[in-house]
Amino acid sequence: MPQNSNSNGDENKFWQEIKSWVIIILIALGLKTTIIASYMVPTGSMENTIMTGDFLLGNQFVYGARTPTWIGIPWTRHGFRVPSVRLPRFKTPQPGDIVIFKYPVDPALNYVKRCIAGPGETVEIRDKVLYVDDHVYKDPEHAKYIRPIKYPSYWKEPGIFPYGGGNADHYGPIYVPAEGDTLWFGKVHDDILQDVVELARRKFEIRNNRMYVDGKMTDYYVVEQDHYFMIGDNRDNSLDSRYWGYVPDNLILGKAMVVFMSWDSSVPLYRFFQKIRWKRIGKVVS
C-alpha cells in the first residue's frame, strides 16, 4: 500500500509539472503574439537607422495587438488562417514612427519602414525633397542617399505606383485614403482604386470601362479602413509605398522599439565575436 501511495504521488507531481510548463509556454506565446515580438531585418532599406542583420523587438500592443491570424509550422508557409480579434489600441501609426507590418504584396512576409503619411494626407517628392501636405518632411537623423544622380522629372519609372506617377525623385502627388473616403471611378487613378479595394479583400474588375467590386457594377468605392504611406530611410535603395502602394490598417503589426542583437553579414561565422555588432545591442530605434 505505501508503495502505491508513493507511486500515485510521483505521478501527480509529474502531471502538475507538465501543466505548469504548458501554462508557462502558453503565457510566453501569448506575450509574443500580443505584446512583444522579435523580427530580423534582411535588407538595407532602413539604413543607417536599422542595419541589415539587426534583430528588433517590436511593440505589438501600442497599435492594437491581434490574436494569431495563422497557425502552422514555424519558419514555413505550411498552415492555415484562423479568425482574429484585435485588442483596443493606444494610438495609431504617426508620421515618423518606424512601423512593422505585413507586406501587402505577400502578407506572409514582415516589413519594417518609416511611416511618412497617414490617412487624409498627401505625399509628394520634388527634386528628391519629400513633402507631406505641401510641407517639407525632414529627413530622419540617420537617413542616407546612395545614388549619385537624380532622376529627371520627365522620366516615368517602370514599376512606380500608381502607373505614370513619376519616379523615386519626382513622385506624386498622391493622396493617402482614409476610412470613409469616397473614391470615384474615373476621378481616381485605376491603380489606386484597385489597390485599396483589393487590400480590403474584395474583388476588383474593370470591364467595358465600368468598375465592378465583388462582381457588382458601381461608380464609386467607400474606403473601409485607414491607409498609410511607408518609405525606407535609405530612400535610394528601398522598395516601399512608391512601388507597391499603401499599407492598410489591418496589416499593421507594431512599432519597432530596440535592437536586441545585430550580425555583420560581411564577417565569417568563425569570427563569432567580431561578427556581433556589440555597439548596436540595446540601441533604441527612432
SETOR-169783 format. One line per 8 residues: number of its first residue (from 0); their letters; for each residue x, y, z negated of N, C-alpha, C, O, CB. Coordinates in steps of 0.02 Angstrom, whole numbers. Glycine has a CB too. Layout:
NUM	a	X,Y,Z,X,Y,Z,X,Y,Z,X,Y,Z,X,Y,Z | ... $
***
This chain:
0	mpqnsnsn	41,-61,0,0,0,0,42,63,0,29,108,40,-46,0,-60 | 93,69,-44,135,129,-43,168,140,25,174,197,48,188,124,-96 | 189,84,58,221,91,124,173,122,174,192,166,213,247,23,149 | 109,99,175,59,126,221,47,200,207,38,240,253,-7,87,217 | 47,218,142,36,288,123,92,333,150,79,387,176,31,295,47 | 155,309,142,211,348,168,209,354,244,224,406,273,278,316,147 | 188,298,275,184,298,348,132,348,373,145,385,420,166,228,374 | 74,349,339,21,397,358,45,469,346,30,514,386,-43,384,318 $
8	gdenkfwq	81,479,291,106,547,277,155,571,328,153,628,350,138,548,209 | 201,525,349,250,544,401,215,559,466,234,605,502,302,487,410 | 163,519,482,126,530,545,91,597,544,90,633,594,75,473,557 | 61,615,486,27,679,480,76,737,488,62,787,521,-9,685,413 | 136,730,457,187,782,462,209,789,535,221,845,559,248,765,418 | 215,732,570,236,734,641,185,774,683,204,817,722,244,662,669 | 121,760,674,70,794,713,63,868,693,49,910,735,2,759,705 | 74,882,629,74,952,607,131,990,641,123,1048,661,80,956,531 $
16	eikswvii	189,957,646,247,988,679,232,1001,753,248,1054,780,309,944,672 | 201,952,786,183,959,857,134,1018,865,142,1059,910,151,894,884 | 84,1021,822,34,1075,826,68,1143,816,51,1191,850,-22,1065,773 | 115,1146,769,150,1209,756,187,1232,818,186,1291,835,198,1202,697 | 222,1185,851,260,1203,911,214,1223,968,230,1268,1006,304,1145,932 | 157,1189,974,109,1207,1026,84,1279,1015,79,1318,1063,50,1158,1027 | 69,1296,952,45,1363,937,99,1415,953,84,1468,981,25,1369,862 | 162,1400,934,217,1445,947,226,1457,1022,235,1513,1045,282,1418,917 $
24	ilialglk	222,1402,1061,230,1407,1134,173,1447,1164,185,1488,1208,233,1338,1166 | 112,1436,1141,54,1474,1167,60,1548,1151,44,1590,1193,-11,1446,1138 | 84,1564,1090,93,1634,1072,146,1666,1116,138,1722,1140,112,1641,997 | 202,1629,1127,256,1656,1169,232,1668,1240,247,1719,1270,316,1607,1169 | 194,1619,1267,167,1627,1334,118,1685,1338,116,1722,1387,133,1563,1358 | 79,1692,1285,31,1748,1283,66,1815,1283,45,1861,1318,-14,1742,1223 | 120,1821,1243,158,1883,1242,189,1897,1310,188,1954,1334,213,1880,1188 | 217,1844,1341,249,1852,1406,199,1874,1458,215,1915,1502,283,1788,1428 $
32	ttiiasym	138,1849,1454,88,1862,1505,56,1930,1496,40,1964,1545,36,1808,1505 | 45,1950,1433,4,2009,1422,42,2070,1397,17,2126,1404,-48,1993,1373 | 102,2062,1369,136,2120,1339,204,2131,1371,215,2182,1404,144,2110,1263 | 251,2085,1364,318,2093,1389,334,2037,1438,319,1979,1425,370,2094,1331 | 363,2054,1495,384,2005,1543,452,2024,1571,470,2083,1570,332,1997,1600 | 489,1975,1596,555,1988,1624,552,1982,1700,514,1943,1728,607,1939,1595 | 594,2023,1733,597,2025,1805,669,2032,1828,708,2068,1797,553,2083,1834 | 687,1997,1882,753,2004,1911,749,2046,1974,703,2037,2014,784,1935,1927 $
40	vptgsmen	796,2093,1983,796,2138,2040,845,2112,2092,905,2111,2080,814,2210,2019 | 819,2089,2151,864,2058,2201,891,2106,2253,936,2086,2292,827,2003,2235 | 866,2168,2256,887,2213,2309,911,2280,2280,903,2293,2220,829,2226,2359 | 940,2321,2324,968,2385,2302,923,2444,2316,947,2500,2319,1033,2396,2334 | 858,2434,2325,814,2489,2345,804,2541,2290,781,2596,2304,747,2461,2365 | 821,2524,2227,813,2571,2172,880,2596,2145,883,2628,2093,774,2539,2116 | 935,2582,2181,1000,2605,2158,1004,2682,2162,975,2712,2207,1057,2574,2200 | 1040,2714,2114,1078,2683,2061,1040,2682,1995,1070,2672,1942,1145,2719,2053 $
48	timtgdfl	974,2692,1998,933,2688,1937,931,2616,1912,942,2603,1853,862,2714,1951 | 916,2571,1958,916,2499,1944,962,2467,1995,957,2480,2054,844,2469,1947 | 1008,2425,1972,1057,2394,2015,1036,2324,2036,998,2290,2001,1125,2392,1981 | 1060,2303,2094,1050,2234,2115,1079,2187,2063,1137,2196,2042,1082,2220,2185 | 1041,2138,2041,1064,2093,1989,1044,2112,1919,1059,2077,1871,1138,2087,1992 | 1008,2169,1911,982,2187,1846,923,2142,1828,884,2123,1871,960,2261,1844 | 918,2125,1764,860,2090,1737,823,2139,1692,851,2165,1644,881,2024,1698 | 759,2150,1707,720,2201,1672,669,2171,1626,643,2116,1639,686,2246,1722 $
56	lgnqfvyg	655,2206,1572,596,2193,1531,543,2244,1551,557,2304,1555,612,2197,1454 | 483,2220,1565,429,2264,1585,372,2263,1534,354,2211,1507,403,2244,1653 | 344,2322,1521,287,2328,1476,223,2319,1516,204,2363,1554,287,2398,1439 | 191,2262,1508,129,2248,1544,67,2273,1508,12,2272,1536,123,2173,1556 | 76,2296,1446,20,2316,1405,-4,2386,1420,-64,2401,1416,39,2310,1331 | 44,2431,1439,29,2502,1444,-22,2517,1499,-64,2561,1491,92,2540,1456 | -19,2480,1556,-65,2492,1611,-126,2446,1609,-167,2447,1655,-29,2483,1677 | -132,2407,1556,-188,2361,1550,-167,2291,1568,-167,2272,1627,-246,2383,1594 $
64	artptwig	-147,2252,1518,-123,2184,1530,-178,2140,1559,-237,2151,1546,-95,2153,1466 | -157,2092,1597,-204,2045,1627,-191,1974,1602,-134,1956,1589,-200,2047,1704 | -243,1936,1597,-234,1865,1585,-208,1835,1650,-214,1866,1703,-301,1830,1562 | -178,1775,1648,-147,1747,1709,-197,1742,1766,-255,1724,1757,-118,1678,1694 | -172,1758,1826,-213,1752,1886,-196,1689,1926,-231,1671,1973,-203,1813,1930 | -142,1656,1904,-118,1598,1942,-86,1549,1895,-49,1569,1850,-67,1619,1997 | -101,1486,1904,-71,1433,1863,-36,1384,1911,-66,1361,1960,-124,1396,1819 | 26,1368,1896,62,1323,1940,131,1306,1913,146,1319,1855,68,1352,2009 $
72	ipwtrhgf	172,1278,1956,240,1258,1938,285,1320,1941,288,1353,1992,266,1202,1986 | 320,1336,1886,363,1396,1885,414,1394,1942,441,1342,1959,399,1402,1818 | 427,1455,1970,477,1465,2023,459,1430,2088,502,1419,2130,545,1442,1999 | 396,1411,2095,372,1383,2158,306,1418,2176,280,1457,2137,363,1305,2153 | 281,1403,2236,216,1428,2257,162,1376,2250,107,1383,2279,219,1453,2329 | 176,1323,2213,128,1269,2205,84,1282,2144,108,1281,2087,163,1201,2198 | 20,1294,2156,-26,1308,2102,-92,1332,2129,-108,1321,2187,4,1360,2055 | -131,1364,2086,-197,1387,2108,-216,1450,2069,-192,1461,2013,-250,1331,2099 $
80	rvpsvrlp	-261,1490,2099,-284,1551,2067,-339,1536,2016,-378,1488,2024,-310,1601,2120 | -341,1577,1963,-393,1570,1912,-423,1640,1900,-389,1690,1911,-364,1539,1845 | -485,1642,1875,-515,1708,1860,-473,1745,1808,-446,1714,1762,-587,1699,1834 | -469,1811,1816,-426,1851,1772,-467,1906,1738,-516,1930,1766,-368,1881,1811 | -446,1925,1679,-477,1979,1641,-424,2031,1626,-368,2014,1607,-510,1954,1576 | -442,2095,1635,-395,2149,1620,-412,2181,1553,-470,2199,1541,-395,2202,1676 | -363,2188,1510,-373,2220,1445,-373,2296,1453,-350,2322,1503,-317,2197,1395 | -400,2331,1403,-401,2405,1407,-330,2433,1415,-283,2406,1385,-434,2435,1345 $
88	rfktpqpg	-323,2486,1453,-258,2516,1465,-249,2579,1423,-298,2610,1401,-249,2533,1540 | -185,2597,1412,-170,2658,1377,-160,2716,1425,-172,2774,1407,-107,2650,1334 | -139,2701,1487,-128,2753,1536,-128,2721,1606,-126,2660,1612,-61,2791,1523 | -130,2763,1656,-123,2741,1725,-53,2760,1748,-22,2804,1718,-177,2772,1771 | -27,2728,1801,39,2747,1826,40,2821,1845,-5,2847,1877,58,2705,1887 | 93,2855,1823,102,2926,1837,161,2937,1884,208,2897,1884,112,2965,1771 | 158,2990,1925,216,3005,1967,280,3009,1925,282,3044,1874,205,3071,2005 | 330,2974,1946,393,2970,1909,401,2904,1872,458,2885,1857,397,3026,1860 $
96	divifkyp	347,2868,1858,352,2803,1824,385,2752,1870,373,2751,1931,282,2779,1802 | 426,2709,1841,453,2652,1878,406,2594,1866,400,2569,1809,527,2635,1857 | 373,2571,1919,317,2526,1912,334,2457,1941,365,2452,1993,255,2555,1947 | 313,2406,1905,318,2337,1930,250,2317,1956,199,2326,1922,343,2288,1873 | 248,2290,2016,184,2273,2047,192,2213,2094,248,2196,2114,156,2333,2086 | 137,2184,2111,137,2130,2160,142,2161,2230,105,2207,2246,72,2086,2153 | 187,2135,2270,198,2160,2337,134,2151,2378,111,2094,2387,257,2124,2371 | 104,2205,2402,40,2199,2438,41,2152,2498,-9,2119,2512,17,2266,2460 $
104	vdpalnyv	97,2148,2532,102,2104,2591,105,2031,2571,79,1988,2607,165,2122,2632 | 135,2016,2513,140,1948,2487,136,1951,2411,188,1958,2378,206,1914,2511 | 76,1946,2382,67,1954,2309,104,1902,2267,106,1909,2206,-5,1951,2293 | 134,1851,2299,174,1803,2261,240,1834,2239,274,1808,2194,187,1741,2303 | 259,1891,2270,322,1925,2253,309,1986,2210,258,2020,2218,359,1945,2317 | 354,1999,2164,350,2059,2122,400,2111,2148,457,2095,2163,364,2042,2048 | 378,2174,2153,420,2229,2175,427,2280,2119,384,2284,2075,392,2262,2239 | 481,2318,2121,492,2373,2074,509,2436,2115,558,2437,2152,550,2357,2023 $
112	krciagpg	468,2488,2108,480,2552,2143,459,2609,2096,430,2598,2043,440,2555,2210 | 474,2670,2118,453,2728,2080,387,2754,2109,379,2760,2169,507,2784,2082 | 339,2768,2065,276,2797,2086,288,2870,2104,310,2910,2063,222,2790,2031 | 274,2887,2167,284,2955,2191,220,2996,2187,221,3055,2171,310,2954,2263 | 164,2963,2202,100,2998,2202,44,2951,2182,48,2890,2194,86,3029,2272 | -7,2979,2152,-64,2939,2131,-126,2956,2171,-122,2994,2219,-77,2950,2057 | -183,2929,2151,-245,2939,2188,-263,3013,2194,-261,3050,2146,-302,2901,2154 | -282,3032,2255,-302,3101,2268,-246,3148,2287,-258,3206,2300,-336,3127,2209 $
120	etveirdk	-184,3124,2288,-127,3166,2305,-104,3152,2377,-122,3101,2407,-69,3154,2255 | -66,3198,2404,-42,3194,2473,34,3194,2475,66,3236,2444,-71,3252,2516 | 62,3147,2512,134,3138,2517,158,3162,2586,126,3148,2637,155,3064,2505 | 214,3197,2587,243,3218,2650,319,3223,2641,343,3241,2588,214,3286,2674 | 356,3205,2694,429,3213,2694,446,3258,2754,429,3243,2811,466,3144,2699 | 481,3313,2739,503,3359,2792,578,3365,2787,605,3388,2737,468,3429,2785 | 611,3346,2841,684,3352,2844,716,3321,2782,762,3349,2752,704,3426,2850 | 692,3262,2764,717,3221,2709,697,3246,2639,715,3214,2589,791,3216,2713 $
128	vlyvddhv	661,3302,2635,638,3328,2571,567,3302,2559,524,3309,2602,640,3406,2569 | 556,3274,2500,492,3244,2483,447,3295,2449,467,3332,2404,503,3183,2436 | 384,3297,2473,334,3343,2445,273,3302,2422,253,3255,2455,314,3397,2496 | 245,3322,2366,182,3294,2342,135,3353,2331,149,3398,2291,191,3251,2276 | 78,3352,2367,32,3409,2365,68,3475,2380,54,3527,2349,-3,3414,2296 | 113,3472,2428,150,3531,2454,199,3559,2403,223,3615,2413,101,3585,2474 | 215,3523,2350,266,3543,2302,325,3496,2307,316,3435,2314,238,3545,2229 | 385,3522,2305,445,3480,2310,447,3431,2253,440,3449,2194,510,3524,2311 $
136	ykdpehak	458,3367,2270,466,3315,2220,541,3307,2207,578,3286,2251,434,3246,2243 | 562,3325,2147,633,3324,2130,660,3253,2130,629,3207,2103,645,3357,2062 | 719,3244,2161,750,3178,2162,765,3154,2091,786,3194,2049,814,3179,2204 | 755,3089,2077,774,3062,2012,849,3070,2000,888,3078,2047,754,2988,2007 | 869,3068,1938,939,3081,1919,989,3037,1956,1042,3061,1977,947,3071,1844 | 973,2973,1965,1021,2927,1995,1003,2908,2067,1029,2858,2093,1026,2865,1953 | 960,2946,2099,942,2932,2169,1003,2941,2214,1049,2979,2198,885,2978,2193 | 1003,2906,2271,1059,2914,2317,1034,2905,2389,981,2877,2402,1115,2864,2302 $
144	yirpikyp	1075,2931,2435,1061,2925,2506,1123,2895,2539,1179,2919,2529,1043,2995,2538 | 1114,2843,2579,1171,2809,2608,1177,2819,2683,1229,2802,2712,1168,2735,2592 | 1125,2846,2715,1128,2856,2787,1157,2925,2802,1132,2975,2776,1057,2849,2819 | 1210,2929,2842,1245,2993,2852,1208,3041,2898,1225,3101,2899,1313,2980,2881 | 1158,3018,2934,1122,3062,2980,1048,3064,2961,1022,3020,2927,1130,3039,3053 | 1013,3117,2985,941,3122,2977,907,3105,3043,932,3121,3096,921,3193,2954 | 851,3071,3038,813,3056,3098,781,3121,3124,761,3163,3085,759,3003,3084 | 777,3128,3190,743,3188,3218,668,3185,3206,638,3131,3201,758,3193,3293 $
152	sywkepgi	638,3243,3201,567,3247,3184,522,3217,3237,467,3195,3222,547,3319,3172 | 544,3217,3299,502,3192,3354,502,3116,3359,460,3088,3395,525,3222,3419 | 548,3082,3324,554,3009,3333,502,2972,3291,496,2984,3230,625,2986,3314 | 465,2928,3323,416,2886,3288,448,2819,3272,459,2778,3316,352,2876,3332 | 463,2809,3209,499,2749,3187,454,2687,3192,398,2688,3166,525,2757,3117 | 478,2633,3223,438,2571,3225,427,2545,3154,471,2548,3112,474,2518,3268 | 368,2519,3143,352,2490,3078,331,2538,3025,316,2518,2968,410,2453,3053 | 328,2603,3041,307,2652,2991,232,2646,2979,195,2626,3023,326,2724,3014 $
160	fpygggna	210,2664,2918,139,2662,2901,114,2733,2889,145,2771,2852,126,2618,2838 | 57,2751,2920,23,2714,2974,59,2722,3040,105,2763,3046,-50,2737,2980 | 39,2685,3090,71,2688,3155,71,2759,3181,20,2793,3182,36,2641,3205 | 131,2783,3202,137,2851,3227,146,2902,3172,144,2962,3186,78,2869,3267 | 155,2880,3109,159,2925,3052,225,2961,3044,235,2995,2994,144,2889,2991 | 271,2953,3092,335,2987,3089,392,2939,3077,394,2885,3107,334,3038,3035 | 438,2957,3033,494,2914,3016,514,2926,2943,481,2965,2908,555,2927,3063 | 566,2892,2920,583,2895,2849,602,2965,2826,594,2981,2767,640,2849,2835 $
168	dhygpiyv	625,3008,2872,647,3075,2853,597,3130,2870,602,3186,2846,713,3091,2886 | 549,3114,2912,496,3160,2932,431,3119,2932,415,3086,2981,510,3194,3003 | 395,3123,2877,341,3075,2867,277,3110,2845,278,3158,2806,361,3023,2814 | 221,3086,2871,156,3110,2848,135,3176,2880,157,3194,2934,157,3118,2773 | 92,3214,2844,66,3200,2776,17,3141,2775,-18,3127,2824,32,3262,2748 | 15,3107,2717,-29,3050,2708,-64,3056,2639,-31,3067,2589,10,2983,2713 | -129,3049,2639,-169,3054,2579,-173,2987,2543,-178,2934,2575,-241,3079,2595 | -170,2989,2476,-174,2927,2436,-246,2919,2411,-269,2961,2372,-123,2929,2375 $
176	paegdtlw	-281,2867,2433,-353,2860,2417,-366,2849,2342,-328,2816,2307,-382,2803,2455 | -420,2878,2319,-443,2871,2251,-509,2833,2250,-547,2834,2299,-450,2940,2216 | -523,2799,2195,-587,2764,2188,-645,2813,2198,-646,2867,2169,-592,2731,2118 | -692,2793,2241,-749,2835,2254,-743,2878,2317,-793,2906,2340,-762,2878,2196 | -682,2884,2344,-674,2921,2407,-713,2887,2463,-719,2826,2465,-599,2926,2425 | -738,2927,2509,-771,2901,2569,-725,2911,2628,-708,2967,2646,-840,2936,2581 | -704,2856,2659,-660,2857,2717,-702,2845,2780,-732,2791,2787,-602,2804,2711 | -705,2894,2824,-748,2890,2883,-711,2862,2943,-655,2884,2958,-777,2958,2900 $
184	fgkvhddi	-741,2815,2976,-712,2786,3037,-709,2840,3090,-758,2875,3103,-754,2725,3062 | -652,2847,3122,-641,2897,3173,-609,2960,3146,-579,2999,3184,-706,2915,3204 | -614,2971,3080,-582,3029,3049,-520,3010,3009,-475,3051,2998,-632,3065,3003 | -517,2947,2989,-460,2920,2952,-424,2870,2997,-457,2831,3032,-482,2887,2884 | -359,2871,2996,-319,2825,3038,-341,2753,3027,-352,2732,2971,-244,2833,3022 | -347,2715,3082,-369,2646,3078,-325,2604,3031,-350,2562,2994,-370,2614,3147 | -259,2617,3033,-214,2578,2990,-228,2590,2916,-224,2544,2876,-141,2596,3005 | -246,2652,2899,-261,2667,2829,-327,2633,2809,-331,2604,2755,-267,2744,2819 $
192	lqdvvela	-377,2638,2852,-440,2603,2837,-429,2529,2827,-453,2499,2779,-490,2615,2894 | -392,2498,2873,-380,2426,2868,-343,2408,2804,-361,2360,2770,-341,2402,2929 | -292,2447,2787,-253,2434,2728,-296,2437,2665,-294,2391,2624,-195,2483,2722 | -335,2490,2658,-375,2499,2597,-430,2446,2592,-442,2419,2538,-406,2569,2596 | -462,2431,2648,-515,2381,2648,-487,2312,2631,-516,2276,2589,-551,2379,2716 | -432,2293,2663,-405,2227,2651,-373,2220,2583,-371,2164,2555,-355,2210,2704 | -348,2274,2554,-322,2271,2486,-377,2259,2435,-364,2236,2379,-285,2336,2469 | -440,2273,2455,-497,2258,2412,-523,2187,2426,-577,2168,2403,-553,2309,2423 $
200	rrkfeirn	-484,2149,2465,-500,2079,2483,-565,2075,2522,-606,2030,2512,-505,2037,2420 | -573,2123,2568,-630,2122,2613,-604,2115,2684,-546,2130,2699,-673,2186,2606 | -648,2091,2728,-628,2080,2798,-640,2144,2838,-693,2175,2835,-668,2021,2829 | -589,2164,2876,-592,2224,2916,-585,2207,2990,-541,2168,3009,-538,2274,2895 | -629,2236,3032,-625,2225,3104,-645,2289,3140,-685,2329,3115,-671,2166,3125 | -617,2298,3199,-641,2349,3246,-660,2312,3311,-618,2280,3343,-587,2405,3260 | -724,2318,3329,-749,2286,3390,-790,2337,3429,-835,2369,3402,-791,2222,3374 | -773,2343,3493,-810,2390,3536,-813,2460,3506,-863,2495,3508,-882,2365,3547 $
208	nrmyvdgk	-755,2480,3479,-747,2547,3449,-794,2559,3391,-816,2615,3379,-758,2600,3503 | -811,2506,3355,-851,2511,3294,-815,2475,3238,-779,2426,3250,-924,2482,3306 | -825,2498,3176,-793,2468,3118,-840,2418,3084,-900,2432,3076,-770,2522,3068 | -812,2361,3065,-850,2310,3029,-813,2293,2964,-753,2279,2965,-860,2246,3073 | -850,2293,2909,-824,2272,2845,-864,2213,2821,-925,2217,2813,-826,2330,2793 | -830,2157,2810,-864,2094,2792,-919,2077,2843,-972,2052,2826,-896,2100,2721 | -903,2090,2906,-949,2072,2960,-1006,2120,2973,-1045,2110,3019,-977,2006,2947 | -1011,2173,2932,-1066,2221,2940,-1040,2286,2970,-990,2313,2947,-1101,2234,2873 $
216	mtdyyvve	-1074,2310,3022,-1054,2373,3053,-1067,2431,3007,-1119,2435,2975,-1091,2382,3120 | -1019,2477,3003,-1026,2535,2959,-985,2592,2986,-936,2582,3023,-1004,2518,2887 | -1004,2653,2969,-968,2713,2991,-917,2736,2939,-876,2779,2953,-1017,2768,3006 | -920,2708,2879,-875,2731,2826,-863,2675,2776,-896,2623,2776,-906,2793,2790 | -814,2688,2733,-799,2640,2679,-787,2681,2615,-748,2728,2615,-736,2596,2697 | -821,2661,2562,-811,2693,2497,-757,2655,2458,-765,2596,2444,-879,2695,2456 | -704,2690,2441,-646,2659,2409,-664,2631,2342,-697,2664,2301,-588,2710,2402 | -644,2568,2329,-665,2533,2269,-616,2537,2210,-633,2517,2155,-677,2462,2285 $
224	qdhyfmig	-556,2561,2223,-506,2565,2169,-455,2619,2185,-448,2640,2243,-471,2496,2158 | -420,2642,2134,-367,2691,2145,-307,2659,2179,-296,2599,2174,-345,2722,2077 | -269,2701,2216,-210,2678,2251,-150,2722,2232,-159,2778,2208,-221,2679,2327 | -90,2695,2244,-28,2730,2226,22,2725,2283,20,2679,2323,2,2701,2161 | 67,2775,2285,118,2776,2338,186,2767,2305,205,2806,2261,116,2843,2378 | 223,2715,2326,286,2697,2294,345,2705,2342,340,2687,2401,283,2624,2268 | 400,2733,2317,461,2740,2356,521,2722,2312,520,2734,2252,468,2813,2383 | 572,2691,2343,633,2674,2307,679,2733,2298,680,2778,2340,670,2618,2343 $
232	dnrdnsld	717,2734,2243,764,2789,2230,820,2791,2282,848,2844,2296,793,2784,2160 | 837,2733,2309,886,2729,2364,846,2732,2429,838,2683,2464,929,2662,2360 | 822,2792,2444,769,2800,2494,789,2777,2564,746,2756,2603,748,2872,2497 | 854,2782,2581,876,2761,2647,880,2685,2654,889,2659,2709,944,2791,2662 | 873,2650,2599,879,2577,2600,822,2546,2560,832,2501,2520,947,2554,2572 | 761,2571,2572,704,2549,2533,645,2532,2578,622,2574,2617,684,2602,2482 | 621,2471,2573,559,2450,2606,503,2466,2557,494,2430,2508,560,2373,2626 | 465,2518,2571,416,2543,2522,352,2564,2556,337,2543,2612,446,2601,2482 $
240	srywgyvp	313,2607,2523,247,2626,2548,250,2660,2616,200,2660,2652,213,2671,2499 | 307,2688,2634,313,2717,2701,307,2665,2756,293,2681,2813,380,2753,2707 | 318,2601,2738,318,2547,2788,261,2498,2780,236,2471,2830,384,2510,2784 | 239,2485,2719,185,2436,2711,122,2463,2678,74,2426,2669,211,2378,2670 | 121,2527,2659,59,2556,2636,53,2564,2560,103,2567,2525,3,2515,2659 | -8,2567,2537,-23,2584,2468,-16,2523,2421,-16,2466,2442,-93,2612,2462 | -10,2539,2356,-16,2488,2304,-82,2500,2268,-90,2552,2237,45,2491,2253 | -129,2453,2272,-193,2463,2238,-187,2448,2164,-141,2415,2141,-246,2418,2270 $
248	dnlilgka	-235,2474,2127,-234,2466,2054,-232,2393,2032,-201,2376,1982,-295,2500,2024 | -265,2349,2070,-269,2280,2048,-203,2241,2057,-199,2183,2035,-324,2244,2085 | -152,2271,2088,-88,2238,2095,-35,2267,2048,22,2243,2047,-63,2243,2166 | -53,2316,2008,-6,2346,1960,5,2297,1902,-43,2272,1873,-33,2414,1933 | 68,2284,1885,84,2237,1831,107,2272,1768,83,2256,1714,137,2189,1854 | 152,2320,1774,178,2351,1714,230,2404,1728,243,2420,1786,207,2300,1668 | 259,2430,1676,309,2483,1681,377,2456,1660,383,2424,1607,289,2544,1636 | 428,2468,1702,496,2446,1686,521,2483,1624,512,2543,1618,543,2457,1746 $
256	mvvfmswd	554,2446,1579,575,2476,1515,651,2478,1507,680,2531,1499,544,2440,1457 | 682,2419,1508,752,2415,1489,787,2357,1526,755,2307,1544,759,2405,1412 | 853,2365,1537,893,2312,1567,918,2268,1511,954,2291,1466,953,2341,1610 | 901,2203,1512,925,2158,1460,983,2115,1482,1016,2083,1441,868,2114,1436 | 996,2113,1548,1054,2078,1575,1067,2104,1644,1021,2125,1679,1043,2000,1575 | 1131,2102,1666,1148,2126,1733,1207,2087,1759,1259,2080,1726,1164,2202,1732 | 1199,2060,1820,1251,2020,1853,1278,2058,1913,1240,2087,1952,1223,1952,1875 | 1344,2057,1920,1376,2086,1979,1387,2030,2030,1429,1987,2020,1444,2120,1961 $
264	ssvplyrf	1348,2031,2084,1350,1976,2133,1416,1973,2170,1432,1921,2200,1293,1984,2183 | 1455,2026,2169,1519,2026,2204,1574,1990,2165,1627,1976,2193,1541,2097,2218 | 1562,1975,2102,1611,1941,2060,1595,1866,2058,1538,1848,2044,1612,1971,1987 | 1645,1822,2071,1631,1750,2070,1611,1725,2001,1629,1755,1950,1692,1711,2095 | 1573,1670,2001,1545,1644,1939,1599,1623,1889,1588,1627,1829,1500,1586,1954 | 1657,1600,1913,1708,1576,1867,1737,1633,1825,1768,1622,1773,1764,1540,1905 | 1728,1695,1849,1747,1753,1808,1686,1777,1770,1663,1834,1779,1778,1811,1853 | 1659,1734,1729,1594,1744,1698,1589,1810,1660,1541,1848,1669,1579,1687,1652 $
272	fqkirwkr	1638,1825,1618,1633,1884,1575,1642,1948,1615,1617,2001,1596,1685,1880,1519 | 1678,1944,1672,1684,2002,1715,1622,2011,1759,1607,2065,1782,1746,1996,1759 | 1586,1956,1769,1525,1958,1811,1469,1997,1777,1427,2027,1810,1502,1886,1827 | 1468,1995,1712,1416,2031,1674,1432,2106,1672,1488,2125,1654,1409,2002,1602 | 1384,2147,1690,1393,2220,1683,1373,2239,1612,1315,2256,1598,1349,2259,1737 | 1421,2236,1567,1406,2245,1497,1377,2313,1481,1334,2320,1438,1468,2235,1457 | 1401,2364,1517,1378,2433,1503,1305,2444,1522,1274,2492,1499,1421,2482,1540 | 1278,2400,1563,1207,2409,1583,1159,2375,1535,1099,2390,1535,1196,2382,1654 $
280	igkvvs	1183,2329,1496,1139,2294,1449,1112,2343,1397,1150,2378,1363,1178,2235,1414 | 1046,2345,1391,1014,2390,1344,998,2458,1374,971,2502,1340,1058,2399,1283 | 1015,2468,1437,1002,2533,1469,927,2543,1479,893,2500,1507,1039,2537,1537 | 901,2599,1456,832,2616,1465,821,2640,1537,859,2681,1562,809,2671,1414 | 770,2613,1570,757,2629,1640,711,2691,1643,657,2692,1614,724,2569,1677 | 733,2742,1680,692,2802,1686,708,2839,1751,678,2891,1765,703,2849,1625 $
***
